[in-house]
Amino acid sequence: MEKKKPKSLMALFWGVFTVSAFTFGGGFVIVTFLKKKFVDELGWIDEAEMLDYIALAQSTPGSIAVNAAILLGWNTMGLPGMLTGVLAAVLPPMIILGVISMFYVVFASNRAVSLVLKGMQSGVAAVIIDTVLTLGQNVIKEKSALHIVLMAAAFVAAFFFRVNVILLIGAALVIGLAEAFFVRNQQRGGGKA
């Protein structure tokens, strides 16, 4: 693993700002960008931490990008980091929406803009597939039958049966808590023997 690069508010700001500026297609796209910037490039967090941040960001109200920036900023540099992360996550969409709203009539009827947006949808799909494959490989590498079955069941429930994602997150939370409770009790029981 590469050496961690020094943490600074400016690096946090520009990292989150660029991630936010290029995250088209919803919150799930942010996972790949966050991993590349803060895990692979800067080495501030490891992949497990990043996955925890994304799980928490997704399960709390609000934008996944802003929630992830809050968690990343807080856990790397405390309150100043959290405030910097939020500002950096919110600025790009505000700037982009401000510009678009000024020229909405032109953009709405422009065929070239429409085609560009269609092309961006393809790019977003590719990024999401890359993220799913990368994170899925990590779950499989753990060799935990429970996690693999849970991942497959969540996919089937969401994709084929259109089960609400909130219900899937809630079920995964309950199963994760039960697993943690079981493991903790196993360790306590094993330590006494």
Phi and psi in degrees as GROMACS dihedral restraints (atoms count N, CA, C in turn):
[ dihedral_restraints ]
;  ai    aj    ak    al  type     phi  dphi    fc
    3     4     5     6     1   -67.5    20    10
    4     5     6     7     1   157.1    20    10
    6     7     8     9     1   -67.7    20    10
    7     8     9    10     1   142.5    20    10
    9    10    11    12     1   -66.1    20    10
   10    11    12    13     1   139.0    20    10
   12    13    14    15     1   -87.9    20    10
   13    14    15    16     1   149.6    20    10
   15    16    17    18     1   -60.2    20    10
   16    17    18    19     1   143.1    20    10
   18    19    20    21     1   -84.1    20    10
   19    20    21    22     1   136.2    20    10
   21    22    23    24     1  -148.3    20    10
   22    23    24    25     1   152.3    20    10
   24    25    26    27     1   -63.1    20    10
   25    26    27    28     1   -35.3    20    10
   27    28    29    30     1   -66.4    20    10
   28    29    30    31     1   -42.5    20    10
   30    31    32    33     1   -65.4    20    10
   31    32    33    34     1   -39.5    20    10
   33    34    35    36     1   -62.2    20    10
   34    35    36    37     1   -47.7    20    10
   36    37    38    39     1   -57.7    20    10
   37    38    39    40     1   -52.8    20    10
   39    40    41    42     1   -68.5    20    10
   40    41    42    43     1   -33.9    20    10
   42    43    44    45     1   -63.3    20    10
   43    44    45    46     1   -50.9    20    10
   45    46    47    48     1   -68.7    20    10
   46    47    48    49     1   -38.7    20    10
   48    49    50    51     1   -58.9    20    10
   49    50    51    52     1   -48.2    20    10
   51    52    53    54     1   -67.8    20    10
   52    53    54    55     1   -38.8    20    10
   54    55    56    57     1   -60.8    20    10
   55    56    57    58     1   -46.8    20    10
   57    58    59    60     1   -65.2    20    10
   58    59    60    61     1   -37.5    20    10
   60    61    62    63     1   -68.0    20    10
   61    62    63    64     1   -29.2    20    10
   63    64    65    66     1  -110.9    20    10
   64    65    66    67     1    15.2    20    10
   66    67    68    69     1   -95.9    20    10
   67    68    69    70     1    85.2    20    10
   69    70    71    72     1   -98.9    20    10
   70    71    72    73     1   137.8    20    10
   72    73    74    75     1   108.0    20    10
   73    74    75    76     1     7.6    20    10
   75    76    77    78     1   110.0    20    10
   76    77    78    79     1   174.9    20    10
   78    79    80    81     1   -66.0    20    10
   79    80    81    82     1   -27.6    20    10
   81    82    83    84     1   -67.1    20    10
   82    83    84    85     1   -26.4    20    10
   84    85    86    87     1   -66.6    20    10
   85    86    87    88     1   -27.8    20    10
   87    88    89    90     1   -63.2    20    10
   88    89    90    91     1   -26.4    20    10
   90    91    92    93     1   -56.7    20    10
   91    92    93    94     1   -49.6    20    10
   93    94    95    96     1   -63.3    20    10
   94    95    96    97     1   -43.7    20    10
   96    97    98    99     1   -66.5    20    10
   97    98    99   100     1   -41.9    20    10
   99   100   101   102     1   -62.2    20    10
  100   101   102   103     1   -42.5    20    10
  102   103   104   105     1   -61.5    20    10
  103   104   105   106     1   -47.4    20    10
  105   106   107   108     1   -62.9    20    10
  106   107   108   109     1   -39.8    20    10
  108   109   110   111     1   -79.2    20    10
  109   110   111   112     1   -55.0    20    10
  111   112   113   114     1   -95.1    20    10
  112   113   114   115     1   -17.9    20    10
  114   115   116   117     1   -98.4    20    10
  115   116   117   118     1   -58.0    20    10
  117   118   119   120     1   -75.4    20    10
  118   119   120   121     1   -48.6    20    10
  120   121   122   123     1   -80.8    20    10
  121   122   123   124     1   -53.8    20    10
  123   124   125   126     1   -90.3    20    10
  124   125   126   127     1   -27.3    20    10
  126   127   128   129     1    68.7    20    10
  127   128   129   130     1    25.0    20    10
  129   130   131   132     1   -75.0    20    10
  130   131   132   133     1   -31.9    20    10
  132   133   134   135     1  -133.8    20    10
  133   134   135   136     1   162.2    20    10
  135   136   137   138     1   -97.9    20    10
  136   137   138   139     1   174.3    20    10
  138   139   140   141     1   -64.0    20    10
  139   140   141   142     1   -36.4    20    10
  141   142   143   144     1   -63.7    20    10
  142   143   144   145     1   -41.8    20    10
  144   145   146   147     1   -62.0    20    10
  145   146   147   148     1   -42.8    20    10
  147   148   149   150     1   -61.3    20    10
  148   149   150   151     1   -42.6    20    10
  150   151   152   153     1   -63.9    20    10
  151   152   153   154     1   -38.2    20    10
  153   154   155   156     1   -63.3    20    10
  154   155   156   157     1   -43.4    20    10
  156   157   158   159     1   -60.5    20    10
  157   158   159   160     1   -43.8    20    10
  159   160   161   162     1   -66.5    20    10
  160   161   162   163     1   -41.7    20    10
  162   163   164   165     1   -61.4    20    10
  163   164   165   166     1   -44.9    20    10
  165   166   167   168     1   -66.6    20    10
  166   167   168   169     1   -42.1    20    10
  168   169   170   171     1   -62.3    20    10
  169   170   171   172     1   -37.1    20    10
  171   172   173   174     1   -74.9    20    10
  172   173   174   175     1   -30.3    20    10
  174   175   176   177     1   -91.3    20    10
  175   176   177   178     1    -0.8    20    10
  177   178   179   180     1  -108.3    20    10
  178   179   180   181     1   155.1    20    10
  180   181   182   183     1   -63.1    20    10
  181   182   183   184     1   146.9    20    10
  183   184   185   186     1   109.3    20    10
  184   185   186   187     1  -177.0    20    10
  186   187   188   189     1   -70.2    20    10
  187   188   189   190     1   135.9    20    10
  189   190   191   192     1   -61.6    20    10
  190   191   192   193     1   -40.3    20    10
  192   193   194   195     1   -62.6    20    10
  193   194   195   196     1   -45.2    20    10
  195   196   197   198     1   -68.5    20    10
  196   197   198   199     1   -44.3    20    10
  198   199   200   201     1   -60.9    20    10
  199   200   201   202     1   -42.4    20    10
  201   202   203   204     1   -64.6    20    10
  202   203   204   205     1   -39.3    20    10
  204   205   206   207     1   -64.3    20    10
  205   206   207   208     1   -38.2    20    10
  207   208   209   210     1   -61.4    20    10
  208   209   210   211     1   -49.4    20    10
  210   211   212   213     1   -64.5    20    10
  211   212   213   214     1   -44.7    20    10
  213   214   215   216     1   -62.1    20    10
  214   215   216   217     1   -48.1    20    10
  216   217   218   219     1   -62.9    20    10
  217   218   219   220     1   -45.5    20    10
  219   220   221   222     1   -62.8    20    10
  220   221   222   223     1   -45.2    20    10
  222   223   224   225     1   -78.9    20    10
  223   224   225   226     1   -14.7    20    10
  225   226   227   228     1  -101.4    20    10
  226   227   228   229     1   -32.8    20    10
  228   229   230   231     1  -144.4    20    10
  229   230   231   232     1    21.6    20    10
  231   232   233   234     1    69.1    20    10
  232   233   234   235     1  -152.5    20    10
  234   235   236   237     1   -58.7    20    10
  235   236   237   238     1   -45.5    20    10
  237   238   239   240     1   -60.2    20    10
  238   239   240   241     1   -37.4    20    10
  240   241   242   243     1   -66.3    20    10
  241   242   243   244     1   -40.6    20    10
  243   244   245   246     1   -62.8    20    10
  244   245   246   247     1   -46.9    20    10
  246   247   248   249     1   -64.3    20    10
  247   248   249   250     1   -40.0    20    10
  249   250   251   252     1   -63.8    20    10
  250   251   252   253     1   -44.4    20    10
  252   253   254   255     1   -61.0    20    10
  253   254   255   256     1   -43.8    20    10
  255   256   257   258     1   -63.4    20    10
  256   257   258   259     1   -47.0    20    10
  258   259   260   261     1   -59.4    20    10
  259   260   261   262     1   -45.1    20    10
  261   262   263   264     1   -66.9    20    10
  262   263   264   265     1   -32.1    20    10
  264   265   266   267     1   -76.8    20    10
  265   266   267   268     1   -30.4    20    10
  267   268   269   270     1   -88.7    20    10
  268   269   270   271     1   -31.8    20    10
  270   271   272   273     1   -59.1    20    10
  271   272   273   274     1   -50.5    20    10
  273   274   275   276     1   -58.2    20    10
  274   275   276   277     1   -47.6    20    10
  276   277   278   279     1   -62.6    20    10
  277   278   279   280     1   -35.8    20    10
  279   280   281   282     1   -64.1    20    10
  280   281   282   283     1   -43.5    20    10
  282   283   284   285     1   -64.8    20    10
  283   284   285   286     1   -47.4    20    10
  285   286   287   288     1   -62.9    20    10
  286   287   288   289     1   -46.5    20    10
  288   289   290   291     1   -65.9    20    10
  289   290   291   292     1   -34.3    20    10
  291   292   293   294     1   -61.8    20    10
  292   293   294   295     1   -45.5    20    10
  294   295   296   297     1   -66.4    20    10
  295   296   297   298     1   -45.9    20    10
  297   298   299   300     1   -62.1    20    10
  298   299   300   301     1   -41.0    20    10
  300   301   302   303     1   -65.1    20    10
  301   302   303   304     1   -30.7    20    10
  303   304   305   306     1   -69.4    20    10
  304   305   306   307     1   -30.1    20    10
  306   307   308   309     1  -117.3    20    10
  307   308   309   310     1    26.6    20    10
  309   310   311   312     1   -56.7    20    10
  310   311   312   313     1   -44.8    20    10
  312   313   314   315     1   -60.1    20    10
  313   314   315   316     1   -42.5    20    10
  315   316   317   318     1   -67.2    20    10
  316   317   318   319     1   -45.2    20    10
  318   319   320   321     1   -66.1    20    10
  319   320   321   322     1   -39.8    20    10
  321   322   323   324     1   -63.6    20    10
  322   323   324   325     1   -33.9    20    10
  324   325   326   327     1  -102.0    20    10
  325   326   327   328     1    -0.3    20    10
  327   328   329   330     1   -84.2    20    10
  328   329   330   331     1   119.6    20    10
  330   331   332   333     1   -65.6    20    10
  331   332   333   334     1   -37.0    20    10
  333   334   335   336     1   -62.7    20    10
  334   335   336   337     1   -43.5    20    10
  336   337   338   339     1   -63.4    20    10
  337   338   339   340     1   -41.3    20    10
  339   340   341   342     1   -60.3    20    10
  340   341   342   343     1   -43.1    20    10
  342   343   344   345     1   -67.2    20    10
  343   344   345   346     1   -39.0    20    10
  345   346   347   348     1   -60.7    20    10
  346   347   348   349     1   -44.4    20    10
  348   349   350   351     1   -63.9    20    10
  349   350   351   352     1   -37.6    20    10
  351   352   353   354     1   -63.4    20    10
  352   353   354   355     1   -41.4    20    10
  354   355   356   357     1   -64.0    20    10
  355   356   357   358     1   -37.8    20    10
  357   358   359   360     1   -64.7    20    10
  358   359   360   361     1   -32.9    20    10
  360   361   362   363     1   -59.8    20    10
  361   362   363   364     1   -39.9    20    10
  363   364   365   366     1   -64.4    20    10
  364   365   366   367     1   -42.3    20    10
  366   367   368   369     1   -63.5    20    10
  367   368   369   370     1   -40.8    20    10
  369   370   371   372     1   -63.0    20    10
  370   371   372   373     1   -43.5    20    10
  372   373   374   375     1   -59.5    20    10
  373   374   375   376     1   -41.9    20    10
  375   376   377   378     1   -64.0    20    10
  376   377   378   379     1   -41.3    20    10
  378   379   380   381     1   -64.5    20    10
  379   380   381   382     1   -42.5    20    10
  381   382   383   384     1   -64.7    20    10
  382   383   384   385     1   -42.2    20    10
  384   385   386   387     1   -62.3    20    10
  385   386   387   388     1   -43.0    20    10
  387   388   389   390     1   -59.0    20    10
  388   389   390   391     1   -43.5    20    10
  390   391   392   393     1   -63.8    20    10
  391   392   393   394     1   -45.7    20    10
  393   394   395   396     1   -60.7    20    10
  394   395   396   397     1   -44.9    20    10
  396   397   398   399     1   -64.8    20    10
  397   398   399   400     1   -43.4    20    10
  399   400   401   402     1   -63.5    20    10
  400   401   402   403     1   -50.2    20    10
  402   403   404   405     1   -68.8    20    10
  403   404   405   406     1   -36.2    20    10
  405   406   407   408     1   -62.9    20    10
  406   407   408   409     1   -39.6    20    10
  408   409   410   411     1   -61.2    20    10
  409   410   411   412     1   -39.3    20    10
  411   412   413   414     1   -66.3    20    10
  412   413   414   415     1   -37.4    20    10
  414   415   416   417     1   -65.6    20    10
  415   416   417   418     1   -42.4    20    10
  417   418   419   420     1   -66.6    20    10
  418   419   420   421     1   -37.2    20    10
  420   421   422   423     1   -62.9    20    10
  421   422   423   424     1   -28.7    20    10
  423   424   425   426     1   -64.2    20    10
  424   425   426   427     1   -23.6    20    10
  426   427   428   429     1    58.3    20    10
  427   428   429   430     1    35.3    20    10
  429   430   431   432     1   -98.3    20    10
  430   431   432   433     1   112.2    20    10
  432   433   434   435     1   -58.5    20    10
  433   434   435   436     1   -39.4    20    10
  435   436   437   438     1   -60.6    20    10
  436   437   438   439     1   -46.0    20    10
  438   439   440   441     1   -67.4    20    10
  439   440   441   442     1   -38.1    20    10
  441   442   443   444     1   -67.1    20    10
  442   443   444   445     1   -44.8    20    10
  444   445   446   447     1   -64.3    20    10
  445   446   447   448     1   -41.8    20    10
  447   448   449   450     1   -61.8    20    10
  448   449   450   451     1   -43.2    20    10
  450   451   452   453     1   -62.7    20    10
  451   452   453   454     1   -46.4    20    10
  453   454   455   456     1   -65.7    20    10
  454   455   456   457     1   -42.2    20    10
  456   457   458   459     1   -64.9    20    10
  457   458   459   460     1   -39.5    20    10
  459   460   461   462     1   -64.2    20    10
  460   461   462   463     1   -41.6    20    10
  462   463   464   465     1   -61.9    20    10
  463   464   465   466     1   -48.8    20    10
  465   466   467   468     1   -61.5    20    10
  466   467   468   469     1   -44.9    20    10
  468   469   470   471     1   -62.7    20    10
  469   470   471   472     1   -42.5    20    10
  471   472   473   474     1   -75.5    20    10
  472   473   474   475     1   -45.0    20    10
  474   475   476   477     1   -78.5    20    10
  475   476   477   478     1   -46.3    20    10
  477   478   479   480     1   -91.3    20    10
  478   479   480   481     1   -36.1    20    10
  480   481   482   483     1  -105.7    20    10
  481   482   483   484     1     0.7    20    10
  483   484   485   486     1    53.8    20    10
  484   485   486   487     1    38.4    20    10
  486   487   488   489     1   -69.2    20    10
  487   488   489   490     1   137.2    20    10
  489   490   491   492     1   -58.4    20    10
  490   491   492   493     1   134.6    20    10
  492   493   494   495     1   -60.6    20    10
  493   494   495   496     1   -33.7    20    10
  495   496   497   498     1   -62.2    20    10
  496   497   498   499     1   -39.9    20    10
  498   499   500   501     1   -64.6    20    10
  499   500   501   502     1   -39.2    20    10
  501   502   503   504     1   -65.5    20    10
  502   503   504   505     1   -41.6    20    10
  504   505   506   507     1   -64.1    20    10
  505   506   507   508     1   -43.2    20    10
  507   508   509   510     1   -61.2    20    10
  508   509   510   511     1   -43.6    20    10
  510   511   512   513     1   -64.3    20    10
  511   512   513   514     1   -42.6    20    10
  513   514   515   516     1   -64.1    20    10
  514   515   516   517     1   -37.5    20    10
  516   517   518   519     1   -61.5    20    10
  517   518   519   520     1   -48.0    20    10
  519   520   521   522     1   -62.2    20    10
  520   521   522   523     1   -44.2    20    10
  522   523   524   525     1   -65.1    20    10
  523   524   525   526     1   -41.3    20    10
  525   526   527   528     1   -63.4    20    10
  526   527   528   529     1   -42.0    20    10
  528   529   530   531     1   -64.8    20    10
  529   530   531   532     1   -41.8    20    10
  531   532   533   534     1   -62.9    20    10
  532   533   534   535     1   -41.5    20    10
  534   535   536   537     1   -63.9    20    10
  535   536   537   538     1   -44.8    20    10
  537   538   539   540     1   -62.0    20    10
  538   539   540   541     1   -41.8    20    10
  540   541   542   543     1   -62.6    20    10
  541   542   543   544     1   -43.7    20    10
  543   544   545   546     1   -64.2    20    10
  544   545   546   547     1   -45.9    20    10
  546   547   548   549     1   -63.1    20    10
  547   548   549   550     1   -42.9    20    10
  549   550   551   552     1   -62.3    20    10
  550   551   552   553     1   -42.4    20    10
  552   553   554   555     1   -67.1    20    10
  553   554   555   556     1   -36.0    20    10
  555   556   557   558     1   -62.6    20    10
  556   557   558   559     1   -42.8    20    10
  558   559   560   561     1   -67.3    20    10
  559   560   561   562     1   -39.5    20    10
  561   562   563   564     1   -64.8    20    10
  562   563   564   565     1   -44.4    20    10
  564   565   566   567     1   -64.7    20    10
  565   566   567   568     1   -38.8    20    10
  567   568   569   570     1   -69.8    20    10
  568   569   570   571     1   -32.1    20    10
  570   571   572   573     1   -72.5    20    10
  571   572   573   574     1   -27.1    20    10
  573   574   575   576     1   -81.7    20    10
  574   575   576   577     1   -22.1    20    10
